């Protein structure tokens, strides 16, 4: 998919982010690392464009913290750590406690890297 993210509205970017995060979660659960990695790169590019638009645009990701899909919540919370850790950390902690799958393990590892100061975000 060759999308010019700069021409998309922020709302459209957030919706694409949601779809990609959900697809990545499904790919991880199906043990399809090639698809999961491709979708991760796409999600990082989407977030980089959202971030480029400023904090108000980034904050449009926050409603995804309540999404029904745990993979979407985890992805949104991971990126939200950069600009609203107070909202993001409890979401990751809850996923870590409640999801007994790869999503829960991922949330646990993200929190560990975050607390160690090793988590990096797309520029």
N, C-alpha and C positions, 0 to 999 in steps of 0.2 A: 504494500500500500504506500503510495507516494503522495502523501498529503502535505500541503504547505500549511503548517500549523500557524504561521504568522497571520494568515488571512482568516482563520477561524475565530469565532467569538470565544470568550473565556468559558461561557456556559457550554459550548460545544466541546471545548477541550476537556472540561471536567467530565462530560458524558463519555467522551472517548476514553479518558483515563479509567472511568468506572468499568467500561466494557473490556478494556485491555487487562485490567487487574483481575476481573472475574475470569477471563479466558486463561490468564497465566495461572491462577489458582487451579483451574480445571486441568490444565496441562501438567502441573506439578503432581496433582493427585493421580493422574494417569501415567505417571513416570515417563513423561515426554519432555526431556530436558531441552531438546532443540527448539521446540515451540515455546517452552517457558522462557528460555533465554532470549529468543527473538522478541517476545512480548515484553520482557523486562526492559530491553533496550528501547522499545517503543514507548513504554511507560515513562522511562527516564527522560526521553525527548519531550514528551508531553509535559511533564512536570517542569522541565527546564524552560519551556515557553511560558508556562503559567507563572513561574518564578520571575521570569524576565519582565512580566507585566506588573510586578509589585505585590506588596503584602495584601492589598485588597483582593487581588486575583487569587493569591494563594489561599486566602480564607474561604474561597468558594469550594475548596476541597473538604472543609470541615463537616458539611452535612453527610458526607460519605462515611464518617465515623459511626453513623447509625444504620448503615446499609444492612440488609438482611444477609448478604454474602460475607462470610468471615474473611475471605481473601481480599475483598474490596475494603473492608474495615481495616485490615492489617496493612494493606498498601497505603491507604490514605493516612493512617496513623504514623506509619514510618516516615513519610514525607512531611507530615505536619509537625513532627518533632522539631524540625528546623525553625518553625515560626510560631508554634503554639504547643510546647511540650506539656503544659498543664492539661490540655484537652487530650493530647495524643497518648501520653503514658498510661492512663487508666484503661484505655481501649486495648492497648497491647498487653497489659497485665491481665485483663479479663480473658482475652483470647488465649494467652499462655495457660491460664488456669482451666478454661473450659473446653478448649479444642484439643482433643487427643489425636492429632494428626500432624501432617507436615506444616499446616498453617500455624498451629500452636507452637511447634518447635521453632518456626521462623520468627514468630513474635518474641519468643524467649531469647533467641540469638540477637535480634535487633535491639532489644532492651539491654542486653549485656554489652553489645558494642557501643550503644549510646552512652551508657553509664561509664564506660571506660574511655569515652572521648574519641572513639575510633570510627564513628559512623560518618560517612562522607555523602554529600548531596550533589546532584548534577549542577553544573554551572550553566 
